[in-house]
Structure formats: C-alpha cells, structure tokens
Amino acid sequence: MNGTPCFQGTRVPFQNLIDYLEGGHPLGEFLRQFPSVSREKAIQALEEAKDSLLAKIA
C-alpha cells in the first residue's frame, strides 16, 4: 500500500488501529471491523510502537 505500514499478511494499515484507539474505541471493536488482524498481531504492533517511542524519549 505504497509504503504504508500494514499488519503482516493484510492490507490493514497500522494507523487504523491507532485511529480507533484515539477515538476511544476498544480494541475488540477494531478486531471485529478488521477480522484479518489477530488480537496477537494488534498487541504485538502496539508493544513495538511503545518500545520505539520509549527508545526515542529515553
């Protein structure tokens, strides 16, 4: 998708998950809307984003 970071094996951009969470929606709602993304993939992506952010500000 033109360099947009997506969940592996899907065409679902990671930004979609961030947008859902920023909008106050629960993770479960995102997973229902995008069934090709597993809970494990979503959690892993969030953990990697957190680790990256913490590394930048540390």
C-alpha positions in Angstrom: 0.0 0.0 0.0 2.6 2.5 -1.2 4.8 2.1 1.9 2.0 2.5 4.5 2.8 0.2 7.4 0.2 -2.6 7.5 -0.3 -5.6 9.6 1.6 -8.5 8.1 -0.4 -10.6 5.7 -3.2 -8.0 5.5 -3.9 -4.7 3.8 -5.0 -3.1 7.1 -2.8 -0.1 8.0 -1.5 0.2 11.5 -2.8 3.7 11.5 -6.3 2.3 11.5 -5.7 0.8 14.9 -4.3 4.0 16.3 -7.3 5.9 15.0 -9.7 3.5 16.6 -7.9 3.8 19.9 -7.6 7.5 19.8 -11.3 7.7 19.1 -12.0 6.0 22.4 -13.0 2.7 20.7 -12.0 -0.6 22.4 -9.5 -3.0 20.7 -12.3 -5.5 20.4 -14.2 -3.2 18.1 -11.2 -2.8 15.8 -10.7 -6.5 15.7 -14.4 -7.0 14.7 -14.1 -4.5 11.9 -10.8 -6.0 10.7 -11.1 -9.7 11.2 -7.9 -10.4 9.2 -5.9 -8.8 12.1 -5.5 -11.2 15.1 -5.5 -9.9 18.6 -1.9 -11.1 18.9 -0.8 -9.1 15.9 -2.5 -6.0 17.2 -1.0 -6.3 20.7 2.4 -7.0 19.2 2.2 -3.9 17.0 1.2 -1.7 19.9 4.1 -3.1 22.0 6.6 -2.5 19.2 5.3 1.1 18.8 5.6 1.6 22.6 9.1 0.3 22.7 10.1 2.5 19.7 8.6 5.6 21.4 10.3 4.8 24.7 13.6 4.3 23.0 13.3 7.8 21.3 12.5 9.6 24.5 14.9 7.8 26.8 
